[in-house]
């Protein structure tokens, strides 16, 4: 299986602009620029796309691990906060904040254990070389 995306850029770093399109076309010539990446512009940027991918992958992994353990997942919501060091221009880590609704037969300890396993086993987690931290709210 292969997944693809296309990016186009024209111009200088600070004045140029570009578009990103994904294979599914959910992003279709979506604008990105210096302002959307490092200031407050309209459009997307690579770092928020990494955070979105990580949140989606991790949340699905939690659901999958709960199902594999014989439980029916309830609502699972994840915020992924990507830290970007602007001096070094590098991603220094991602923090995942998982909120899960109570599931019959699943203790808080078991839920956190499953979440930790999902954090380690998520495809995007395995692709990243930065520290990944996790907090869990289970209620």
N, C-alpha and C positions, 0 to 999 in steps of 0.2 A: 504494500500500500504506500502511496506517495500522496502528500498534500502539498499544494503549491500556493504561492502568493507572488504578486508582481508589484514592484515599486518603480516609480519614475520620478526623477528629480531634474530641475532646470534652474540654474543660477547659482549665486554664491551661497555660502552657509547661512548668513543672516538675512539676506534679501530673497533668496530663492524659494521655490515651493515645489511640492510634489504631490503625487497621488499614490495610494495603495489600493490594490484590488486583490481579493482572495478568490480561491478556486470556486467557492460556493456563491460568490458575488454578494455575500452579506456586507462586505466592504467592497464598494464598486466606485473606483476613482475617488476614494475618500481622501480628503485634503490632509496633508501634514506639512509642517514648516518649522523654522526655528522658533517662531512664537508658540506653536502648539507643543513644541518639545520642551522649551526652556522658559516660557512665559505663559501668558494666558491668551492663547489664540483659539480660533474655532477649527476643530479638526482633531486628529488623533496623533499619537506618537509611539515609537517602538516600545518605550518603557511601559506605557499603560496597556499595550497589547500583550506584553509578557505577563503583567499582573493579571489581566483578564484571563489569559490562557491558563495561568497557574490556578486561579480561583476556580475556574470551570473544571479543570482536570482533577484537582484535589477533591472538590465536592462530589464529583461523580465517583471517585475512588472510595470515598467514605460510604456512599450509598452501595457500591458494589461489595465492599467488605462486610457491611451490615447484612446484606442479602446472603452472601456466602456463609455467614455465621447463622443463618436461619431466621433473621429478623426482617420485618418490613419497615424500611426507613420512613420517618415522618419528614417534616420540613427541615432542610439543611441549607444554611446560608453561610457563605464565606466572603469575607473581605480580604483581599490581598494587598498589602501595603509594601510597595517596592521602594527601597532607599537608594537614592542616586547621589553619590558624592560629586558635587559640582566642581570641586577643585581637581580631583583626579579623573573626572569623567568616567566613573565606573559604578556599576551596581554593587552595593556592599551587602545586600541581604534582602530577603523578603519575609515579611511577617504575615502569617495566616491567622485570621480571627474567625473561628467556626462557631456558629450558633446552631444547636440542634434541639428539636422538640423531643420531649420524652417519648420513649418507646417501651411498651410493655415488655418486661423481662430483661431490660438492659439497664444495668446500674451505671452510675456516673463514671465509676472506675473502668468498667468495660467499654463504655462509649469513648472515653479518652484513650484507652489502649487501641481501639480500632482506628481512631483519628490519627494517632501517632504512626500506626502501620500504613495508613493511607498516605500520610505525608512522605514517608520514606519510599513508598511504592508507586506513587503517582508518576506518570511518564514525564511530565514537565519537571517535577522535582528532580528526577534522575538526570535530566538534561542540563540542569543548572549547577554551577560550581560555587555558588554563594551560600552563606549560612541561611537556613530556613528555620524560622521559629514558629511556634503555634500556641495560641490560647484557645480554650474551649469553654463555651457556656452551654450548659445542658439543663434545660428546664422545660 
